[in-house]
Structures are given as C-alpha cells and as structure tokens.
Amino acid sequence: MNDTSSTMELYRHQIDELDEQLMDCLRRRAHCVRLIAKLKRQSGFSVVQSHRAEAVARHFRELASAHQLRPEFAQRLFDLIHEESCREQTNWISTAADGAADA
C-alpha cells in the first residue's frame, strides 16, 4: 500500500468514526423527540409548531455558516431531520393513543 492509499485509509477510518458519532447524536435527538411528543400529547399541542421549526431551520443555517458549510446543505439536512421528527412524533402520539407507547 502506498502513502496515498495509507493516508486515505486513515481519513476514511476517521469518517467512519464520525459517522458513528453522528448516528449516536441522531439517536439521542430521536429520544428527545419522543419525550416532546409525550408532552405534546398530554398538553394537546399539534406535532408541528411552525414557529419552532422556522427558528431551528434558521439556527441550522447559521451554524452551517459559522462552520464553513453551505447553508443550503444545512437546510436540506434540517428538512430531512424535521420530517423524520414529525413522523416519529405522529407515530408515537398515535401509538400512545392506542395505549402501546412508552417514552
């Protein structure tokens, strides 16, 4: 294996470790989403709180800029995460309504 290949393997290993950390962060975020879903169900709030979604999307774009990432990328990432969060909350609330959920 030449120096370039060895160096690429090191970087790829770092990427693999970062991907693992990213998945762990998303898992922890999903746990918080379920806890929020429980509170929304108890309080009668709707799943989507548009003012909150707009604030978080704006924050994502600002963080991206601060970290030298494209805000458009951050917006697309936020859209995916928010879509999944809404799906998770809707699923949890409907399951809880059936008496089968435990957050």
Beta strands, then each sheet from edge to edge (+ up, - down):
end
